[in-house]
Amino acid sequence: MNTNTRYLDETMVNYAQALTQKLPDGLDVCFFTNSGSEANDLALRLARHFTSSKETIVLDGAYHGHLISLIEISPYKHNGPGGQGAPDYVHAVPMPDPFRGKYRGADAGSAYAQEVKNILDKIHNNGKQVSAFIAEPIMGCGGQLIPPAGFFTDAFQLVRDTGGLCIADEVQIGFGRMGDHYWGFETQGIIPDIVTLGKSMGNGHPLSAVVT
């Protein structure tokens, strides 16, 4: 499917309808793109336009793509060999690892969510507005990490309470790869404001999407 939206085709409309039927109510507007990186870049652009801010919260160890805008928000890249670190508008939460991470045990989810609140407070105290919290519901390059219960529920609520948007990066984990769940965010009991899709979406063809 040609994802160039300059030339409309009924196939794109039909696919958008089929795709959004797999998503919760409210996630019903599709933008088709040609790679997971382009999808994540567009999601950031939407969030920044909506909030008039670039302040972005990510998970430490996260990878969201290979465009300049995504290397900037991907600790996996900008803190790795040849990386130049994060720009001042990117804020990393400790990787929510319930086994080897900073917090463990039954309260790990709320403890990691408190780290999100600390960043939100810092952004607010600097007179700025948070733009978005972008995360893979289950981290891919970060180690196929399943976060502790309650982390995403609390973190999403905190971000939304301060006017930010929540982006679920489903590029690596979406489309049934979770087994009993079609989307990774379903395993966490959350509904994002924006979802990005790719990889298995095109079965090898350059196809991805942003849904909001």
VEXKOL-240434 format. One record per residue: residue number from 1; x, y, z of N, C-alpha, C in turn. Coordinates in nm, 3 decimals. Layout:
residues N
<NUM,<X,Y,Z>,<X,Y,Z>,<X,Y,Z>> ...
end
This chain:
residues 212
<1,<0.085,-0.120,0.000>,<0.000,0.000,0.000>,<0.088,0.124,0.000>> <2,<0.069,0.210,-0.098>,<0.143,0.335,-0.104>,<0.094,0.428,0.006>> <3,<0.185,0.471,0.094>,<0.144,0.553,0.208>,<0.149,0.702,0.177>> <4,<0.172,0.738,0.053>,<0.170,0.878,0.015>,<0.025,0.927,0.016>> <5,<-0.006,1.018,0.107>,<-0.145,1.064,0.122>,<-0.182,1.173,0.021>> <6,<-0.090,1.206,-0.069>,<-0.125,1.303,-0.172>,<-0.225,1.242,-0.271>> <7,<-0.212,1.112,-0.295>,<-0.300,1.044,-0.388>,<-0.383,0.943,-0.308>> <8,<-0.508,0.976,-0.286>,<-0.594,0.894,-0.201>,<-0.641,0.769,-0.275>> <9,<-0.656,0.662,-0.199>,<-0.700,0.535,-0.255>,<-0.793,0.469,-0.155>> <10,<-0.894,0.401,-0.206>,<-0.993,0.339,-0.119>,<-0.930,0.235,-0.026>> <11,<-0.821,0.173,-0.070>,<-0.755,0.073,0.013>,<-0.710,0.132,0.145>> <12,<-0.659,0.254,0.141>,<-0.613,0.319,0.263>,<-0.728,0.344,0.359>> <13,<-0.841,0.385,0.305>,<-0.959,0.411,0.389>,<-1.008,0.281,0.452>> <14,<-1.014,0.176,0.373>,<-1.061,0.047,0.424>,<-0.967,-0.007,0.531>> <15,<-0.837,0.007,0.507>,<-0.742,-0.043,0.605>,<-0.748,0.039,0.734>> <16,<-0.763,0.170,0.722>,<-0.774,0.255,0.841>,<-0.895,0.214,0.925>> <17,<-1.005,0.183,0.859>,<-1.125,0.140,0.932>,<-1.101,0.007,1.002>> <18,<-1.037,-0.087,0.933>,<-1.009,-0.217,0.993>,<-0.911,-0.205,1.109>> <19,<-0.812,-0.119,1.092>,<-0.710,-0.101,1.196>,<-0.770,-0.039,1.323>> <20,<-0.849,0.065,1.306>,<-0.904,0.132,1.424>,<-1.007,0.046,1.497>> <21,<-1.065,-0.052,1.428>,<-1.155,-0.145,1.496>,<-1.081,-0.233,1.595>> <22,<-0.950,-0.244,1.579>,<-0.867,-0.321,1.671>,<-0.820,-0.238,1.790>> <23,<-0.853,-0.111,1.789>,<-0.806,-0.019,1.893>,<-0.923,0.032,1.977>> <24,<-0.895,0.080,2.098>,<-1.002,0.132,2.184>,<-1.072,0.253,2.123>> <25,<-1.193,0.279,2.167>,<-1.266,0.399,2.124>,<-1.183,0.523,2.153>> <26,<-1.186,0.615,2.060>,<-1.109,0.738,2.075>,<-0.980,0.736,1.997>> <27,<-0.928,0.619,1.968>,<-0.812,0.606,1.879>,<-0.866,0.571,1.741>> <28,<-0.901,0.675,1.666>,<-0.974,0.652,1.542>,<-0.928,0.738,1.425>> <29,<-0.817,0.809,1.441>,<-0.762,0.889,1.331>,<-0.626,0.833,1.294>> <30,<-0.609,0.794,1.167>,<-0.485,0.730,1.121>,<-0.405,0.823,1.032>> <31,<-0.275,0.823,1.055>,<-0.179,0.884,0.963>,<-0.087,0.771,0.917>> <32,<-0.081,0.744,0.788>,<0.006,0.637,0.739>,<0.144,0.693,0.706>> <33,<0.245,0.619,0.746>,<0.384,0.656,0.724>,<0.458,0.534,0.672>> <34,<0.591,0.547,0.654>,<0.661,0.436,0.589>,<0.762,0.364,0.677>> <35,<0.773,0.401,0.803>,<0.864,0.331,0.894>,<0.826,0.364,1.038>> <36,<0.870,0.279,1.129>,<0.846,0.307,1.270>,<0.909,0.437,1.314>> <37,<1.027,0.467,1.259>,<1.094,0.592,1.294>,<1.011,0.712,1.250>> <38,<0.958,0.706,1.127>,<0.876,0.817,1.079>,<0.749,0.830,1.163>> <39,<0.693,0.717,1.205>,<0.573,0.721,1.289>,<0.602,0.789,1.422>> <40,<0.712,0.753,1.486>,<0.746,0.815,1.614>,<0.779,0.963,1.598>> <41,<0.844,0.998,1.488>,<0.874,1.139,1.463>,<0.745,1.219,1.448>> <42,<0.648,1.164,1.375>,<0.520,1.233,1.358>,<0.446,1.244,1.491>> <43,<0.452,1.139,1.572>,<0.386,1.144,1.704>,<0.443,1.256,1.789>> <44,<0.575,1.273,1.786>,<0.637,1.383,1.860>,<0.592,1.517,1.806>> <45,<0.585,1.529,1.674>,<0.541,1.655,1.614>,<0.398,1.689,1.656>> <46,<0.311,1.590,1.658>,<0.173,1.613,1.701>,<0.168,1.660,1.846>> <47,<0.244,1.592,1.932>,<0.244,1.628,2.074>,<0.300,1.768,2.095>> <48,<0.406,1.800,2.024>,<0.468,1.931,2.041>,<0.378,2.042,1.990>> <49,<0.306,2.015,1.883>,<0.211,2.115,1.834>,<0.096,2.134,1.933>> <50,<0.046,2.024,1.987>,<-0.068,2.029,2.078>,<-0.034,2.102,2.207>> <51,<0.088,2.080,2.258>,<0.126,2.136,2.388>,<0.212,2.261,2.378>> <52,<0.258,2.293,2.257>,<0.351,2.405,2.237>,<0.476,2.388,2.323>> <53,<0.522,2.264,2.332>,<0.639,2.233,2.415>,<0.716,2.116,2.355>> <54,<0.847,2.110,2.387>,<0.930,1.997,2.344>,<0.971,1.909,2.462>> <55,<0.933,1.945,2.584>,<0.978,1.870,2.702>,<0.922,1.727,2.696>> <56,<1.013,1.631,2.684>,<0.974,1.493,2.659>,<1.030,1.400,2.766>> <57,<0.945,1.310,2.815>,<0.987,1.211,2.914>,<0.998,1.075,2.846>> <58,<1.109,1.006,2.873>,<1.134,0.875,2.814>,<1.182,0.779,2.924>> <59,<1.192,0.653,2.889>,<1.249,0.554,2.980>,<1.397,0.538,2.950>> <60,<1.477,0.527,3.053>,<1.619,0.502,3.032>,<1.636,0.369,2.959>> <61,<1.726,0.366,2.862>,<1.747,0.246,2.783>,<1.654,0.232,2.665>> <62,<1.565,0.328,2.645>,<1.466,0.319,2.538>,<1.528,0.345,2.402>> <63,<1.468,0.285,2.301>,<1.503,0.310,2.161>,<1.374,0.335,2.084>> <64,<1.369,0.450,2.014>,<1.247,0.485,1.940>,<1.272,0.513,1.792>> <65,<1.395,0.493,1.743>,<1.418,0.513,1.601>,<1.551,0.578,1.572>> <66,<1.580,0.592,1.441>,<1.713,0.637,1.399>,<1.714,0.774,1.330>> <67,<1.603,0.845,1.332>,<1.606,0.984,1.288>,<1.670,1.070,1.396>> <68,<1.718,1.188,1.359>,<1.783,1.276,1.457>,<1.689,1.304,1.574>> <69,<1.563,1.331,1.544>,<1.466,1.363,1.650>,<1.447,1.246,1.745>> <70,<1.470,1.124,1.697>,<1.447,1.005,1.778>,<1.572,0.959,1.850>> <71,<1.688,0.980,1.790>,<1.813,0.954,1.862>,<1.820,1.043,1.985>> <72,<1.769,1.166,1.971>,<1.769,1.259,2.084>,<1.686,1.208,2.201>> <73,<1.580,1.131,2.173>,<1.495,1.082,2.282>,<1.519,0.934,2.314>> <74,<1.625,0.878,2.258>,<1.655,0.736,2.277>,<1.785,0.718,2.354>> <75,<1.778,0.700,2.487>,<1.901,0.677,2.564>,<1.983,0.560,2.513>> <76,<1.917,0.460,2.457>,<1.986,0.344,2.400>,<2.087,0.388,2.295>> <77,<2.055,0.498,2.224>,<2.143,0.551,2.120>,<2.231,0.665,2.170>> <78,<2.169,0.769,2.230>,<2.250,0.887,2.259>,<2.343,0.868,2.378>> <79,<2.321,0.763,2.458>,<2.414,0.731,2.566>,<2.506,0.616,2.530>> <80,<2.495,0.565,2.408>,<2.578,0.455,2.363>,<2.703,0.503,2.292>> <81,<2.781,0.411,2.234>,<2.903,0.448,2.163>,<2.876,0.550,2.053>> <82,<2.950,0.659,2.054>,<2.932,0.765,1.955>,<2.819,0.860,1.986>> <83,<2.744,0.833,2.092>,<2.633,0.921,2.128>,<2.680,1.050,2.191>> <84,<2.595,1.150,2.186>,<2.629,1.282,2.239>,<2.541,1.321,2.357>> <85,<2.473,1.225,2.417>,<2.389,1.256,2.531>,<2.257,1.316,2.490>> <86,<2.174,1.340,2.589>,<2.039,1.392,2.564>,<2.038,1.544,2.563>> <87,<1.954,1.604,2.479>,<1.933,1.749,2.489>,<1.860,1.782,2.618>> <88,<1.859,1.910,2.654>,<1.807,1.947,2.786>,<1.655,1.931,2.798>> <89,<1.585,1.911,2.686>,<1.440,1.894,2.693>,<1.398,1.747,2.699>> <90,<1.495,1.657,2.708>,<1.465,1.514,2.719>,<1.500,1.467,2.859>> <91,<1.404,1.402,2.924>,<1.419,1.363,3.064>,<1.394,1.212,3.075>> <92,<1.492,1.140,3.127>,<1.483,0.994,3.134>,<1.445,0.946,3.274>> <93,<1.344,0.862,3.277>,<1.302,0.794,3.400>,<1.385,0.666,3.413>> <94,<1.429,0.628,3.532>,<1.500,0.501,3.546>,<1.420,0.386,3.485>> <95,<1.489,0.299,3.414>,<1.423,0.185,3.353>,<1.341,0.110,3.459>> <96,<1.211,0.092,3.436>,<1.126,0.029,3.539>,<1.145,-0.123,3.544>> <97,<1.262,-0.162,3.587>,<1.299,-0.303,3.595>,<1.267,-0.355,3.735>> <98,<1.170,-0.445,3.748>,<1.131,-0.493,3.882>,<1.225,-0.599,3.939>> <99,<1.324,-0.642,3.859>,<1.414,-0.749,3.903>,<1.554,-0.698,3.936>> <100,<1.608,-0.611,3.849>,<1.745,-0.564,3.867>,<1.753,-0.412,3.883>> <101,<1.638,-0.347,3.888>,<1.635,-0.202,3.886>,<1.648,-0.136,4.021>> <102,<1.625,-0.006,4.018>,<1.638,0.078,4.138>,<1.535,0.041,4.243>> <103,<1.416,0.003,4.200>,<1.309,-0.034,4.293>,<1.261,-0.176,4.262>> <104,<1.228,-0.249,4.369>,<1.181,-0.387,4.353>,<1.069,-0.412,4.452>> <105,<1.005,-0.525,4.437>,<0.899,-0.559,4.531>,<0.763,-0.508,4.489>> <106,<0.667,-0.523,4.579>,<0.527,-0.494,4.548>,<0.502,-0.347,4.517>> <107,<0.584,-0.258,4.570>,<0.562,-0.114,4.551>,<0.649,-0.055,4.440>> <108,<0.712,-0.140,4.361>,<0.804,-0.090,4.258>,<0.733,-0.001,4.156>> <109,<0.612,-0.040,4.116>,<0.540,0.039,4.017>,<0.516,0.181,4.061>> <110,<0.469,0.199,4.183>,<0.443,0.334,4.233>,<0.572,0.410,4.256>> <111,<0.679,0.339,4.293>,<0.808,0.406,4.315>,<0.865,0.459,4.184>> <112,<0.855,0.380,4.078>,<0.902,0.428,3.947>,<0.812,0.541,3.896>> <113,<0.684,0.533,3.923>,<0.593,0.641,3.883>,<0.628,0.771,3.955>> <114,<0.675,0.760,4.077>,<0.718,0.879,4.151>,<0.834,0.947,4.081>> <115,<0.918,0.870,4.013>,<1.028,0.928,3.935>,<0.972,1.015,3.821>> <116,<0.861,0.971,3.763>,<0.795,1.052,3.660>,<0.745,1.182,3.721>> <117,<0.684,1.173,3.838>,<0.636,1.293,3.906>,<0.749,1.389,3.937>> <118,<0.863,1.336,3.978>,<0.978,1.422,4.008>,<1.021,1.501,3.885>> <119,<1.019,1.436,3.770>,<1.054,1.504,3.646>,<0.949,1.609,3.610>> <120,<0.823,1.574,3.624>,<0.716,1.669,3.596>,<0.728,1.792,3.686>> <121,<0.760,1.770,3.812>,<0.778,1.883,3.905>,<0.895,1.970,3.861>> <122,<1.002,1.907,3.816>,<1.120,1.982,3.770>,<1.086,2.067,3.649>> <123,<1.012,2.008,3.554>,<0.971,2.083,3.435>,<0.885,2.202,3.475>> <124,<0.790,2.178,3.565>,<0.701,2.285,3.611>,<0.779,2.394,3.683>> <125,<0.872,2.355,3.768>,<0.949,2.453,3.845>,<1.040,2.538,3.756>> <126,<1.071,2.486,3.638>,<1.150,2.562,3.541>,<1.062,2.647,3.450>> <127,<0.933,2.653,3.483>,<0.841,2.736,3.407>,<0.805,2.681,3.270>> <128,<0.814,2.548,3.256>,<0.786,2.486,3.127>,<0.670,2.388,3.137>> <129,<0.625,2.343,3.021>,<0.511,2.252,3.008>,<0.560,2.120,2.950>> <130,<0.518,2.009,3.006>,<0.555,1.880,2.948>,<0.481,1.861,2.816>> <131,<0.551,1.805,2.720>,<0.490,1.773,2.591>,<0.435,1.632,2.591>> <132,<0.523,1.533,2.615>,<0.478,1.395,2.604>,<0.565,1.301,2.686>> <133,<0.504,1.191,2.722>,<0.574,1.075,2.776>,<0.560,0.966,2.672>> <134,<0.672,0.926,2.612>,<0.670,0.822,2.509>,<0.741,0.699,2.563>> <135,<0.678,0.583,2.546>,<0.736,0.460,2.598>,<0.681,0.339,2.525>> <136,<0.762,0.235,2.517>,<0.713,0.104,2.477>,<0.649,0.040,2.600>> <137,<0.525,-0.006,2.591>,<0.464,-0.070,2.708>,<0.543,-0.191,2.758>> <138,<0.609,-0.260,2.666>,<0.707,-0.362,2.701>,<0.832,-0.329,2.620>> <139,<0.942,-0.302,2.688>,<1.061,-0.251,2.620>,<1.124,-0.357,2.532>> <140,<1.159,-0.318,2.408>,<1.223,-0.408,2.314>,<1.374,-0.410,2.332>> <141,<1.441,-0.308,2.275>,<1.586,-0.301,2.288>,<1.630,-0.287,2.433>> <142,<1.540,-0.243,2.519>,<1.571,-0.232,2.660>,<1.576,-0.365,2.733>> <143,<1.548,-0.475,2.660>,<1.561,-0.606,2.721>,<1.434,-0.686,2.735>> <144,<1.333,-0.659,2.650>,<1.203,-0.728,2.661>,<1.151,-0.720,2.805>> <145,<1.157,-0.598,2.856>,<1.128,-0.573,2.997>,<0.979,-0.548,3.020>> <146,<0.920,-0.627,3.108>,<0.781,-0.606,3.150>,<0.783,-0.521,3.276>> <147,<0.725,-0.401,3.273>,<0.732,-0.311,3.390>,<0.646,-0.362,3.505>> <148,<0.673,-0.316,3.625>,<0.594,-0.358,3.741>,<0.451,-0.307,3.733>> <149,<0.362,-0.380,3.794>,<0.219,-0.347,3.791>,<0.195,-0.206,3.845>> <150,<0.111,-0.132,3.773>,<0.072,0.000,3.819>,<0.160,0.113,3.770>> <151,<0.277,0.081,3.717>,<0.367,0.189,3.676>,<0.305,0.276,3.568>> <152,<0.262,0.215,3.458>,<0.209,0.294,3.348>,<0.076,0.359,3.384>> <153,<-0.007,0.292,3.459>,<-0.133,0.352,3.501>,<-0.109,0.482,3.576>> <154,<-0.019,0.478,3.672>,<0.011,0.597,3.752>,<0.084,0.702,3.670>> <155,<0.181,0.659,3.590>,<0.261,0.753,3.513>,<0.176,0.828,3.411>> <156,<0.088,0.756,3.340>,<0.001,0.821,3.242>,<-0.088,0.924,3.309>> <157,<-0.142,0.890,3.424>,<-0.231,0.983,3.493>,<-0.155,1.109,3.535>> <158,<-0.034,1.092,3.584>,<0.047,1.207,3.626>,<0.077,1.299,3.508>> <159,<0.112,1.240,3.395>,<0.143,1.320,3.276>,<0.019,1.395,3.228>> <160,<-0.092,1.327,3.223>,<-0.216,1.390,3.176>,<-0.263,1.500,3.271>> <161,<-0.241,1.480,3.400>,<-0.282,1.582,3.497>,<-0.208,1.713,3.476>> <162,<-0.091,1.707,3.414>,<-0.013,1.828,3.390>,<-0.023,1.876,3.245>> <163,<-0.116,1.816,3.168>,<-0.141,1.864,3.032>,<-0.059,1.799,2.924>> <164,<0.017,1.694,2.958>,<0.097,1.625,2.858>,<0.022,1.511,2.791>> <165,<0.078,1.462,2.682>,<0.020,1.349,2.610>,<0.101,1.223,2.636>> <166,<0.035,1.108,2.624>,<0.099,0.978,2.646>,<0.103,0.902,2.515>> <167,<0.224,0.863,2.474>,<0.245,0.796,2.346>,<0.292,0.653,2.372>> <168,<0.222,0.556,2.314>,<0.264,0.416,2.323>,<0.334,0.377,2.193>> <169,<0.461,0.344,2.203>,<0.539,0.298,2.088>,<0.518,0.148,2.075>> <170,<0.435,0.109,1.979>,<0.404,-0.033,1.956>,<0.475,-0.087,1.832>> <171,<0.578,-0.016,1.785>,<0.645,-0.053,1.661>,<0.701,-0.195,1.669>> <172,<0.766,-0.229,1.779>,<0.825,-0.362,1.791>,<0.731,-0.465,1.850>> <173,<0.636,-0.422,1.932>,<0.561,-0.520,2.012>,<0.415,-0.535,1.973>> <174,<0.366,-0.454,1.880>,<0.224,-0.457,1.847>,<0.184,-0.568,1.752>> <175,<0.057,-0.571,1.717>,<0.000,-0.665,1.620>,<0.009,-0.810,1.667>> <176,<-0.034,-0.834,1.789>,<-0.048,-0.971,1.837>,<0.076,-1.035,1.892>> <177,<0.185,-0.962,1.897>,<0.310,-1.022,1.946>,<0.307,-1.048,2.097>> <178,<0.205,-0.998,2.165>,<0.193,-1.021,2.309>,<0.116,-1.149,2.341>> <179,<0.072,-1.221,2.238>,<0.000,-1.346,2.262>,<-0.146,-1.324,2.292>> <180,<-0.182,-1.312,2.417>,<-0.322,-1.295,2.456>,<-0.375,-1.155,2.429>> <181,<-0.287,-1.060,2.401>,<-0.327,-0.922,2.376>,<-0.276,-0.878,2.239>> <182,<-0.358,-0.801,2.170>,<-0.318,-0.754,2.037>,<-0.217,-0.641,2.047>> <183,<-0.228,-0.560,2.153>,<-0.139,-0.446,2.171>,<-0.069,-0.455,2.306>> <184,<0.053,-0.407,2.311>,<0.128,-0.409,2.436>,<0.063,-0.327,2.545>> <185,<0.003,-0.213,2.506>,<-0.056,-0.128,2.610>,<-0.174,-0.196,2.680>> <186,<-0.236,-0.292,2.612>,<-0.346,-0.365,2.676>,<-0.296,-0.448,2.794>> <187,<-0.173,-0.494,2.788>,<-0.118,-0.573,2.898>,<-0.098,-0.489,3.023>> <188,<-0.094,-0.357,3.006>,<-0.070,-0.267,3.118>,<-0.197,-0.197,3.165>> <189,<-0.310,-0.225,3.101>,<-0.436,-0.164,3.142>,<-0.444,-0.015,3.116>> <190,<-0.381,0.031,3.009>,<-0.377,0.174,2.978>,<-0.430,0.198,2.837>> <191,<-0.472,0.321,2.811>,<-0.509,0.364,2.677>,<-0.431,0.491,2.648>> <192,<-0.340,0.488,2.552>,<-0.259,0.606,2.521>,<-0.338,0.709,2.442>> <193,<-0.280,0.828,2.433>,<-0.338,0.933,2.349>,<-0.297,0.916,2.204>> <194,<-0.178,0.861,2.183>,<-0.124,0.838,2.050>,<-0.057,0.701,2.050>> <195,<-0.078,0.624,1.943>,<-0.012,0.495,1.926>,<0.068,0.498,1.797>> <196,<0.190,0.446,1.802>,<0.271,0.433,1.681>,<0.290,0.286,1.647>> <197,<0.281,0.255,1.518>,<0.283,0.117,1.470>,<0.384,0.103,1.357>> <198,<0.437,-0.018,1.339>,<0.531,-0.042,1.230>,<0.572,-0.187,1.224>> <199,<0.688,-0.212,1.163>,<0.747,-0.346,1.150>,<0.645,-0.449,1.102>> <200,<0.586,-0.527,1.192>,<0.496,-0.635,1.150>,<0.371,-0.584,1.079>> <201,<0.344,-0.456,1.089>,<0.228,-0.398,1.020>,<0.237,-0.420,0.870>> <202,<0.358,-0.409,0.814>,<0.374,-0.423,0.669>,<0.428,-0.557,0.626>> <203,<0.457,-0.647,0.721>,<0.509,-0.780,0.688>,<0.629,-0.770,0.594>> <204,<0.719,-0.676,0.624>,<0.838,-0.658,0.542>,<0.829,-0.541,0.447>> <205,<0.711,-0.490,0.422>,<0.694,-0.373,0.336>,<0.704,-0.245,0.419>> <206,<0.748,-0.135,0.359>,<0.764,-0.009,0.434>,<0.630,0.055,0.466>> <207,<0.573,0.014,0.577>,<0.441,0.063,0.616>,<0.435,0.080,0.767>> <208,<0.384,0.192,0.811>,<0.367,0.219,0.954>,<0.252,0.317,0.969>> <209,<0.220,0.349,1.094>,<0.106,0.439,1.116>,<0.116,0.506,1.251>> <210,<0.049,0.619,1.259>,<0.024,0.689,1.385>,<-0.127,0.694,1.401>> <211,<-0.176,0.654,1.517>,<-0.320,0.656,1.543>,<-0.346,0.738,1.668>> <212,<-0.444,0.827,1.660>,<-0.478,0.912,1.773>,<-0.627,0.936,1.778>> 
end
